[in-house]
Amino acid sequence: MSNISGIIKSIRDIFRKDPGLSGDAQRIEQLGWMIFLKLFDDKDQQRELIDENYTSPIPEELQWRNWAENDEGITGDELINFVNNQLFPQLKEIQVAADNRLGVIIRNIFDGTNNYMKSGTTFRQAINKLNEIDFNSSKDHHIFNVIYEDILQGLATKKDTGEFYTPRAVTQFVVDMVNPKLGEKIADPACGTAGFLVCAIEHLRNQVNSVNDHKTLQDTITGTELKPLPYMLSVVNLITHDIEVPQIENGDALSRELTSIKQADKVDIIVANPPFGGVVGDGMETNFPLNYRTKESADLFLILFIQMLKEGGRAGIVLPDGSLTGDGVKARVRQKLLEDCNVHTIIRLPQSVFAPYATVNTNLIFFEKGKPTTDIWYYEHTLPEGQKAYSKTRPIRIEEFEPIKNWWNDRLESEVCWKLDFTKRVQDAKVKAKPYWDKAEEAENTIAELKNKLFFVVEKIKENKAKAPEFEGVRQELSALISENEQLAKSNKQTGDIIYWAAFDLDIKNPNKVKEEVTYDRLAIIKKIESNQVKISQILNELKELAL
């Protein structure tokens, strides 16, 4: 591992010498597309040995072996000119059939990627170091996967790229608990760098026992990613994990009309960490029913997940506290989730799991589509003893989830976990809300009667204007009663609704948490105050002497 780790470190050190590269995001993008082309060409050479009819979608003169592999190859300005004026323009416009997924992937990657390097000499140095890795060597391949995970983890430490990476401990735990089976179609509609999908591949690896099984695995791992950098990184991630043709769509999963998702499009498993705290593009919310339209991305993704799942389909997703609470659209989104799906488990995570990208509290939500929620189990995952927060050097670890895994199939309440009887919660809310709803209905009925009377009075005034003054007082009185009852209906309806919708608030605090009792030694406090007063008097006296 140290050799490949050293190679990657050397490349990144070389990058720091180039005047065109500024910041980690640019360096990772540069390294990403270089790795992609080298990796793709290594795989191409392997495919050519297996299938003599195979033709690479990359034109021959643009293949890594023909411009980069020779350590004594083009360098300096010639290299920069080739990359900027031939390699990138041609790969961006590569002509391939719509069903040539590899060709489409290449075009998508280079359409959204840049060459930032300006020095052809340092560029050649970086290329020559990368050539030391053989992606067709099983040893190099395995070690590189570990190093690549470290590279991706570096994204998490930056505010502008942290959204693309979910800590490995979280992705692995979620996949382990959802427990996908070979043959089930797995999707991550906001896949970032494909952390969840890679964990799913590794989880299924032991179930692959034949060539057909391998093909099944290839065909059932799917994802979508909008932004160019994570899209490229996700493709590389899947290829290095032996997915020959990654089924990652480069686009926005929210851009599709919800009603266009038919049975054939639905999946068995969704594992995802949708972007939260963000605002969707203009008009994107119109792809969703009016009842659920919002600009909040996490809420729209939740509706999308429900629609995408087959009956009996399972999901494990990350959601912020903000999606567990709130009224209006947020409450209606949760109502749909809870009525269409069995939300059986919510793991409450500490605040710093996604820092510095996000410092909000987050949760892992597990649900199955097809049955309404009855009971919800909560588990409060706490920081390791003595640790105040997670950080770059001390991130959340998979070992921390062992107690939850042990509890998962044998659930008992404790100081960190509790069960919510959701069915009873909703029933109780309806009972409490009913008197207010009844009063609102009674007021609405009264309004209808008063409006009929008002109509009669107005008609009388029209018929006999001479008696208008006589009826005017009655008209005003009826109008006032209507206004009064409208306010009564509105306030009672609102009160009943507040009581009812509160049942769908899932931001439930731990009722079993033992509160530490704080005891005070009164005599010690008095002595401390007296001691401080003596010191203050001494300082005041010293200041007075100086002033004289």
C-alpha positions as CSV (number, residue, x, y, z in Angstrom):
1,M,0.0,0.0,0.0
2,S,2.9,2.3,0.8
3,N,4.1,2.3,-2.8
4,I,0.8,3.3,-4.4
5,S,0.1,5.7,-1.6
6,G,3.6,7.2,-2.3
7,I,2.8,7.5,-6.0
8,I,-0.5,9.4,-5.4
9,K,1.3,11.6,-2.8
10,S,4.1,12.3,-5.4
11,I,1.5,13.3,-8.0
12,R,-0.3,15.6,-5.6
13,D,3.1,17.2,-4.7
14,I,3.8,17.7,-8.4
15,F,0.4,19.3,-8.8
16,R,1.3,21.9,-6.2
17,K,4.2,23.1,-8.4
18,D,1.9,23.9,-11.3
19,P,0.7,27.5,-11.6
20,G,-2.6,26.4,-13.1
21,L,-3.9,24.3,-10.2
22,S,-5.4,26.1,-7.3
23,G,-7.0,24.3,-4.3
24,D,-7.9,20.7,-3.5
25,A,-11.0,20.6,-5.6
26,Q,-9.1,21.4,-8.8
27,R,-6.3,19.0,-7.9
28,I,-8.8,16.2,-7.3
29,E,-10.6,16.9,-10.6
30,Q,-7.2,16.9,-12.4
31,L,-6.2,13.6,-10.8
32,G,-9.7,12.2,-11.4
33,W,-9.7,12.5,-15.2
34,M,-6.1,11.4,-15.5
35,I,-6.9,8.3,-13.4
36,F,-10.0,7.7,-15.5
37,L,-8.1,7.7,-18.8
38,K,-5.3,5.5,-17.5
39,L,-7.8,3.1,-15.8
40,F,-10.0,3.0,-18.9
41,D,-7.0,2.2,-21.2
42,D,-5.8,-0.5,-18.9
43,K,-9.3,-2.1,-18.9
44,D,-9.4,-1.6,-22.7
45,Q,-6.2,-3.6,-23.2
46,Q,-7.7,-6.3,-21.0
47,R,-10.9,-6.3,-23.0
48,E,-9.0,-6.6,-26.3
49,L,-7.3,-9.7,-25.1
50,I,-10.6,-11.3,-24.1
51,D,-12.6,-10.1,-27.2
52,E,-10.8,-9.7,-30.5
53,N,-13.9,-7.9,-31.8
54,Y,-13.8,-5.2,-29.1
55,T,-13.3,-1.6,-30.3
56,S,-12.7,1.1,-27.7
57,P,-15.0,4.1,-27.9
58,I,-11.9,6.3,-27.4
59,P,-10.2,7.1,-30.8
60,E,-6.8,5.4,-31.1
61,E,-4.7,8.6,-31.1
62,L,-6.4,9.7,-27.8
63,Q,-5.9,6.4,-25.9
64,W,-3.6,6.8,-22.9
65,R,-1.1,4.3,-24.3
66,N,-0.6,6.4,-27.4
67,W,0.2,9.8,-25.9
68,A,0.9,9.3,-22.2
69,E,2.3,5.8,-21.6
70,N,5.8,6.4,-22.9
71,D,7.8,8.2,-20.2
72,E,9.8,9.9,-23.0
73,G,6.6,11.0,-24.8
74,I,5.4,14.5,-25.6
75,T,6.0,17.1,-22.9
76,G,6.2,20.9,-22.4
77,D,4.0,23.1,-24.6
78,E,3.4,20.2,-27.1
79,L,1.7,18.2,-24.3
80,I,-0.4,21.1,-23.1
81,N,-1.5,21.9,-26.7
82,F,-2.4,18.3,-27.3
83,V,-4.5,18.0,-24.2
84,N,-6.3,21.4,-24.6
85,N,-6.7,21.4,-28.3
86,Q,-7.2,17.7,-29.3
87,L,-7.8,15.4,-26.3
88,F,-10.5,17.4,-24.5
89,P,-12.4,18.9,-27.5
90,Q,-12.6,15.5,-29.3
91,L,-13.6,13.6,-26.2
92,K,-16.3,16.2,-25.4
93,E,-17.7,15.7,-28.9
94,I,-17.1,12.0,-29.3
95,Q,-19.6,10.4,-31.7
96,V,-21.1,7.3,-30.3
97,A,-24.5,5.5,-30.5
98,A,-27.0,6.3,-27.7
99,D,-26.8,2.7,-26.5
100,N,-23.0,2.9,-26.2
101,R,-22.9,3.5,-22.5
102,L,-19.1,3.7,-22.2
103,G,-18.9,6.2,-25.0
104,V,-21.7,8.3,-23.4
105,I,-19.9,8.2,-20.0
106,I,-16.6,9.4,-21.6
107,R,-18.5,12.3,-23.4
108,N,-20.3,13.3,-20.2
109,I,-17.1,13.3,-18.1
110,F,-15.1,15.4,-20.5
111,D,-18.0,17.8,-21.1
112,G,-17.9,18.8,-17.5
113,T,-14.2,18.4,-16.7
114,N,-11.2,20.7,-17.2
115,N,-7.4,20.5,-17.6
116,Y,-6.0,23.1,-15.2
117,M,-2.3,22.4,-15.7
118,K,-0.3,25.0,-17.5
119,S,3.2,23.5,-17.3
120,G,3.7,20.6,-19.7
121,T,6.9,19.6,-17.8
122,T,5.2,19.1,-14.5
123,F,2.3,17.5,-16.3
124,R,4.7,14.9,-17.8
125,Q,6.1,14.3,-14.4
126,A,2.6,13.6,-13.0
127,I,1.8,11.3,-15.9
128,N,5.0,9.3,-15.5
129,K,4.2,8.7,-11.8
130,L,0.7,7.6,-12.6
131,N,2.1,5.1,-15.1
132,E,3.7,3.2,-12.2
133,I,0.2,1.9,-11.3
134,D,-1.1,-1.1,-13.2
135,F,-4.9,-1.2,-12.8
136,N,-5.0,-4.7,-14.3
137,S,-2.8,-6.0,-11.4
138,S,-5.1,-7.4,-8.8
139,K,-2.7,-6.3,-6.0
140,D,-2.4,-2.7,-7.4
141,H,-6.2,-2.7,-8.0
142,H,-7.1,-3.6,-4.4
143,I,-4.6,-1.2,-2.9
144,F,-5.7,1.6,-5.1
145,N,-9.3,1.2,-4.0
146,V,-8.2,1.9,-0.4
147,I,-6.1,4.9,-1.5
148,Y,-9.0,6.2,-3.7
149,E,-11.3,6.1,-0.7
150,D,-8.8,8.3,1.2
151,I,-8.8,10.7,-1.7
152,L,-12.6,10.9,-1.7
153,Q,-12.6,11.3,2.1
154,G,-10.5,14.5,1.5
155,L,-13.6,16.0,-0.1
156,A,-15.5,15.8,3.2
157,T,-13.2,18.3,4.8
158,K,-14.1,21.0,2.4
159,K,-17.3,23.0,2.6
160,D,-17.7,23.3,-1.2
161,T,-17.2,19.5,-1.8
162,G,-18.3,17.9,1.4
163,E,-21.8,17.2,0.0
164,F,-20.4,14.7,-2.4
165,Y,-19.0,12.4,0.2
166,T,-20.7,10.4,3.0
167,P,-18.4,8.9,5.7
168,R,-17.6,5.3,4.9
169,A,-18.8,4.1,8.3
170,V,-22.3,5.5,7.6
171,T,-22.6,4.1,4.0
172,Q,-21.4,0.7,5.2
173,F,-23.8,0.6,8.2
174,V,-26.8,1.6,6.1
175,V,-26.1,-1.0,3.4
176,D,-25.5,-3.7,6.1
177,M,-28.8,-3.0,7.7
178,V,-30.8,-2.8,4.4
179,N,-29.0,-6.0,3.5
180,P,-29.5,-6.2,-0.3
181,K,-29.6,-9.5,-2.1
182,L,-28.1,-10.4,-5.4
183,G,-30.7,-9.7,-8.2
184,E,-32.4,-6.8,-6.3
185,K,-32.1,-3.5,-8.2
186,I,-30.2,-1.0,-6.1
187,A,-30.3,2.8,-6.7
188,D,-28.8,5.9,-5.3
189,P,-30.5,8.9,-7.1
190,A,-28.1,11.4,-5.5
191,C,-25.0,9.2,-5.6
192,G,-22.2,11.8,-5.2
193,T,-18.9,9.8,-5.4
194,A,-20.9,6.5,-5.2
195,G,-20.0,5.5,-1.6
196,F,-23.3,3.8,-1.0
197,L,-23.1,1.9,-4.3
198,V,-19.6,0.7,-3.6
199,C,-20.6,-0.6,-0.2
200,A,-23.5,-2.4,-1.9
201,I,-21.1,-4.0,-4.4
202,E,-18.8,-5.2,-1.6
203,H,-21.8,-6.4,0.4
204,L,-23.0,-8.5,-2.6
205,R,-19.6,-9.8,-3.6
206,N,-19.8,-13.0,-1.5
207,Q,-23.1,-13.8,-3.3
208,V,-21.4,-13.8,-6.7
209,N,-20.5,-17.4,-7.6
210,S,-20.7,-17.5,-11.4
211,V,-20.4,-15.5,-14.6
212,N,-24.2,-15.0,-14.6
213,D,-24.1,-13.7,-11.0
214,H,-21.3,-11.2,-12.0
215,K,-23.5,-10.0,-14.9
216,T,-26.5,-9.7,-12.5
217,L,-24.4,-7.5,-10.2
218,Q,-23.3,-5.3,-13.1
219,D,-26.9,-4.8,-14.2
220,T,-28.4,-4.0,-10.9
221,I,-26.2,-1.2,-9.5
222,T,-27.6,2.2,-10.6
223,G,-27.2,5.9,-9.7
224,T,-27.7,9.5,-10.7
225,E,-25.4,12.5,-10.1
226,L,-25.8,16.0,-11.4
227,K,-22.5,17.7,-10.8
228,P,-19.5,17.0,-13.1
229,L,-16.8,16.4,-10.4
230,P,-18.6,13.8,-8.3
231,Y,-20.0,12.2,-11.5
232,M,-16.5,11.6,-12.8
233,L,-15.3,10.4,-9.4
234,S,-18.3,8.0,-9.0
235,V,-17.6,6.4,-12.4
236,V,-13.9,5.9,-11.5
237,N,-15.0,4.4,-8.2
238,L,-17.3,1.9,-9.8
239,I,-14.8,0.9,-12.5
240,T,-12.2,0.3,-9.9
241,H,-14.7,-2.0,-8.1
242,D,-15.1,-4.1,-11.3
243,I,-18.3,-2.5,-12.7
244,E,-17.3,-2.6,-16.3
245,V,-20.0,-0.2,-17.5
246,P,-21.2,2.0,-14.7
247,Q,-24.9,2.7,-14.8
248,I,-24.6,6.2,-13.5
249,E,-26.7,8.9,-15.1
250,N,-25.2,12.4,-15.4
251,G,-28.3,14.5,-14.6
252,D,-30.7,15.6,-11.9
253,A,-33.0,12.9,-10.6
254,L,-35.5,15.5,-9.7
255,S,-35.9,16.7,-13.3
256,R,-38.2,13.8,-14.2
257,E,-41.9,14.0,-13.7
258,L,-43.0,11.9,-10.8
259,T,-45.9,10.3,-12.7
260,S,-43.5,9.2,-15.5
261,I,-41.9,6.6,-13.2
262,K,-43.6,3.4,-14.1
263,Q,-43.3,-0.1,-12.6
264,A,-40.4,-1.1,-14.9
265,D,-38.4,1.9,-13.6
266,K,-38.9,1.0,-9.9
267,V,-36.2,-0.5,-7.7
268,D,-35.9,-2.8,-4.8
269,I,-33.4,-0.9,-2.7
270,I,-32.6,2.8,-2.2
271,V,-29.5,3.8,-0.2
272,A,-28.8,7.6,-0.4
273,N,-27.7,10.8,1.3
274,P,-29.7,13.4,-0.7
275,P,-28.5,17.0,-0.6
276,F,-30.1,18.9,2.2
277,G,-30.2,22.6,3.0
278,G,-30.1,23.3,-0.8
279,V,-32.7,24.8,-3.1
280,V,-33.7,23.0,-6.3
281,G,-33.4,24.6,-9.7
282,D,-36.2,26.9,-11.1
283,G,-39.3,24.9,-11.9
284,M,-38.0,21.6,-10.8
285,E,-40.7,21.3,-8.1
286,T,-43.4,21.4,-10.8
287,N,-42.4,17.7,-11.6
288,F,-44.1,16.8,-8.3
289,P,-47.8,16.9,-7.2
290,L,-49.0,20.3,-6.0
291,N,-49.4,19.0,-2.5
292,Y,-45.6,18.3,-2.2
293,R,-44.1,21.2,-4.1
294,T,-41.2,22.8,-2.3
295,K,-37.8,24.3,-3.0
296,E,-36.2,22.1,-0.3
297,S,-34.2,19.4,-2.1
298,A,-34.2,16.8,0.7
299,D,-38.1,16.8,0.9
300,L,-38.4,16.4,-2.9
301,F,-35.9,13.6,-2.9
302,L,-37.9,11.8,-0.2
303,I,-41.1,11.9,-2.3
304,L,-39.0,10.7,-5.3
305,F,-37.6,7.7,-3.2
306,I,-41.2,6.7,-2.2
307,Q,-42.2,6.7,-5.9
308,M,-39.1,4.8,-7.1
309,L,-39.5,1.9,-4.6
310,K,-41.4,-1.2,-5.6
311,E,-44.0,-2.6,-3.2
312,G,-41.9,-4.3,-0.5
313,G,-38.8,-2.2,-1.5
314,R,-36.5,-1.1,1.3
315,A,-34.6,2.1,1.9
316,G,-31.9,3.4,4.2
317,I,-31.3,7.2,3.8
318,V,-29.7,10.2,5.5
319,L,-32.0,13.1,6.5
320,P,-31.4,16.2,8.5
321,D,-33.5,17.1,11.6
322,G,-35.3,19.7,9.4
323,S,-37.0,16.9,7.4
324,L,-38.3,15.3,10.6
325,T,-40.2,18.4,11.7
326,G,-41.9,21.5,10.3
327,D,-45.4,22.1,9.1
328,G,-47.0,22.7,5.7
329,V,-45.4,20.8,2.8
330,K,-42.9,19.2,5.2
331,A,-45.7,17.7,7.3
332,R,-47.5,16.4,4.2
333,V,-44.3,14.8,2.9
334,R,-43.8,13.0,6.2
335,Q,-47.5,12.0,6.2
336,K,-47.0,10.3,2.8
337,L,-43.9,8.6,4.0
338,L,-45.6,7.3,7.1
339,E,-48.8,6.2,5.4
340,D,-47.1,4.6,2.3
341,C,-44.2,3.1,4.1
342,N,-43.3,1.4,7.3
343,V,-40.7,3.6,8.9
344,H,-39.4,1.1,11.4
345,T,-36.1,2.7,12.6
346,I,-34.5,6.1,13.0
347,I,-30.9,6.4,14.1
348,R,-30.2,9.8,15.5
349,L,-26.6,10.8,14.8
350,P,-24.4,13.3,16.6
351,Q,-24.1,16.8,15.1
352,S,-20.5,16.6,13.8
353,V,-20.8,13.5,11.5
354,F,-20.8,15.6,8.4
355,A,-18.8,18.6,9.6
356,P,-17.5,20.9,8.2
357,Y,-19.8,20.5,5.2
358,A,-22.9,20.4,7.4
359,T,-23.2,21.0,11.2
360,V,-26.9,20.2,11.4
361,N,-28.1,17.1,13.2
362,T,-28.7,14.2,10.9
363,N,-30.6,10.9,11.1
364,L,-30.5,7.5,9.4
365,I,-34.1,6.6,8.3
366,F,-34.9,3.0,7.4
367,F,-38.3,2.1,5.8
368,E,-40.1,-0.4,3.7
369,K,-42.7,0.5,1.1
370,G,-46.2,-1.1,1.1
371,K,-47.4,-1.0,4.6
372,P,-48.2,2.0,6.9
373,T,-46.0,2.8,9.9
374,T,-47.1,1.4,13.2
375,D,-44.2,1.5,15.6
376,I,-41.0,3.5,15.1
377,W,-37.8,2.5,17.0
378,Y,-35.3,5.3,17.8
379,Y,-31.7,4.8,18.6
380,E,-29.6,7.7,19.8
381,H,-26.0,7.1,18.6
382,T,-23.6,9.0,20.9
383,L,-20.1,10.1,20.5
384,P,-17.4,7.8,21.8
385,E,-16.5,8.4,25.5
386,G,-14.2,11.3,25.9
387,Q,-14.7,12.7,22.4
388,K,-16.4,16.0,22.0
389,A,-16.9,15.9,18.3
390,Y,-16.0,14.1,15.1
391,S,-13.2,15.6,13.0
392,K,-11.0,15.0,10.0
393,T,-8.5,13.1,12.1
394,R,-11.2,11.4,14.2
395,P,-14.2,10.6,12.0
396,I,-17.0,8.3,12.8
397,R,-15.9,4.6,12.7
398,I,-17.9,1.5,11.6
399,E,-17.0,-0.1,15.0
400,E,-19.2,2.4,16.7
401,F,-22.3,0.9,15.1
402,E,-21.7,-2.6,16.5
403,P,-24.0,-2.0,19.5
404,I,-26.8,-1.0,17.1
405,K,-26.2,-4.0,14.9
406,N,-26.4,-6.3,18.0
407,W,-29.7,-4.5,19.0
408,W,-31.2,-4.6,15.6
409,N,-32.8,-8.0,15.7
410,D,-33.4,-8.1,19.4
411,R,-34.8,-4.7,20.3
412,L,-35.3,-3.6,23.9
413,E,-35.7,-0.1,25.3
414,S,-32.7,1.4,27.1
415,E,-31.1,4.8,27.9
416,V,-30.3,5.2,24.2
417,C,-33.3,3.6,22.4
418,W,-37.0,3.8,22.7
419,K,-40.2,2.8,20.8
420,L,-42.9,5.2,19.5
421,D,-46.4,3.8,19.1
422,F,-47.1,5.8,16.0
423,T,-50.6,4.3,15.4
424,K,-51.6,5.4,18.9
425,R,-50.0,8.8,18.5
426,V,-52.1,9.5,15.4
427,Q,-55.3,8.1,17.0
428,D,-54.7,10.3,20.1
429,A,-54.1,13.3,18.0
430,K,-57.4,12.8,16.1
431,V,-59.3,12.4,19.4
432,K,-57.8,15.7,20.7
433,A,-58.3,17.5,17.5
434,K,-61.9,16.4,16.9
435,P,-63.6,18.8,19.3
436,Y,-61.9,21.8,17.5
437,W,-62.8,20.3,14.1
438,D,-66.4,19.8,15.2
439,K,-66.6,23.4,16.4
440,A,-65.1,24.5,13.0
441,E,-67.7,22.4,11.2
442,E,-70.5,23.8,13.4
443,A,-69.4,27.3,12.6
444,E,-69.2,26.5,8.9
445,N,-72.8,25.2,9.0
446,T,-73.9,28.4,10.9
447,I,-72.1,30.5,8.2
448,A,-74.1,28.7,5.5
449,E,-77.4,29.4,7.2
450,L,-76.5,33.0,7.9
451,K,-75.5,33.5,4.2
452,N,-78.9,32.1,3.1
453,K,-80.6,34.6,5.4
454,L,-78.3,37.4,4.2
455,F,-79.2,36.6,0.6
456,F,-82.9,36.8,1.4
457,V,-82.4,40.2,3.1
458,V,-80.4,41.6,0.2
459,E,-83.1,40.5,-2.2
460,K,-85.8,42.2,-0.1
461,I,-83.8,45.4,-0.2
462,K,-83.6,45.1,-4.0
463,E,-87.3,44.5,-4.3
464,N,-88.4,47.3,-2.0
465,K,-85.9,50.1,-1.8
466,A,-88.4,52.1,0.3
467,K,-87.9,49.6,3.1
468,A,-84.1,49.4,2.6
469,P,-83.3,51.4,5.8
470,E,-85.5,49.0,7.7
471,F,-83.6,45.9,6.4
472,E,-80.1,47.5,6.5
473,G,-79.7,46.9,10.3
474,V,-80.5,43.2,9.8
475,R,-78.1,43.0,6.9
476,Q,-75.3,44.5,9.0
477,E,-76.0,42.2,11.9
478,L,-76.0,39.1,9.7
479,S,-72.7,40.2,8.1
480,A,-71.1,40.7,11.5
481,L,-72.3,37.2,12.6
482,I,-70.9,35.7,9.4
483,S,-67.5,37.4,10.0
484,E,-67.5,36.3,13.6
485,N,-68.3,32.6,12.7
486,E,-65.6,32.7,9.9
487,Q,-63.0,33.7,12.5
488,L,-64.4,31.0,14.9
489,A,-64.2,28.3,12.1
490,K,-60.7,29.4,11.1
491,S,-59.2,29.4,14.6
492,N,-60.8,26.1,15.6
493,K,-59.7,24.5,12.3
494,Q,-56.2,25.8,12.8
495,T,-56.0,24.5,16.4
496,G,-57.3,21.1,15.4
497,D,-54.8,20.9,12.5
498,I,-51.9,21.9,14.8
499,I,-52.8,19.1,17.2
500,Y,-53.3,16.6,14.4
501,W,-50.2,17.4,12.3
502,A,-48.0,17.4,15.4
503,A,-48.4,13.6,15.4
504,F,-46.4,13.5,12.2
505,D,-43.4,15.3,13.8
506,L,-40.7,12.8,14.0
507,D,-38.2,14.9,15.9
508,I,-38.7,12.9,19.1
509,K,-36.2,13.5,21.9
510,N,-35.0,10.6,24.0
511,P,-37.5,10.1,26.8
512,N,-35.2,7.5,28.5
513,K,-32.1,9.7,28.7
514,V,-30.9,9.9,32.3
515,K,-30.5,13.6,33.2
516,E,-27.4,14.3,35.3
517,E,-28.2,15.8,38.6
518,V,-26.1,18.9,39.3
519,T,-25.4,19.4,43.0
520,Y,-23.9,22.5,44.5
521,D,-21.8,22.8,47.7
522,R,-23.3,26.1,49.1
523,L,-20.5,26.6,51.6
524,A,-17.9,26.2,48.9
525,I,-19.7,28.7,46.7
526,I,-19.8,31.2,49.6
527,K,-16.1,30.8,50.3
528,K,-15.3,31.3,46.6
529,I,-17.3,34.5,46.5
530,E,-15.7,35.8,49.7
531,S,-12.2,35.0,48.3
532,N,-13.0,36.8,45.1
533,Q,-14.3,39.9,47.0
534,V,-11.0,40.0,49.0
535,K,-9.0,40.0,45.7
536,I,-11.3,42.7,44.2
537,S,-10.7,44.9,47.3
538,Q,-7.0,44.4,47.0
539,I,-7.0,45.4,43.3
540,L,-9.2,48.5,44.0
541,N,-6.8,49.6,46.8
542,E,-3.8,49.3,44.6
543,L,-5.5,51.3,41.8
544,K,-6.4,54.0,44.4
545,E,-2.7,54.3,45.5
546,L,-1.6,54.6,41.9
547,A,-4.1,57.4,41.3
548,L,-2.9,59.5,44.3
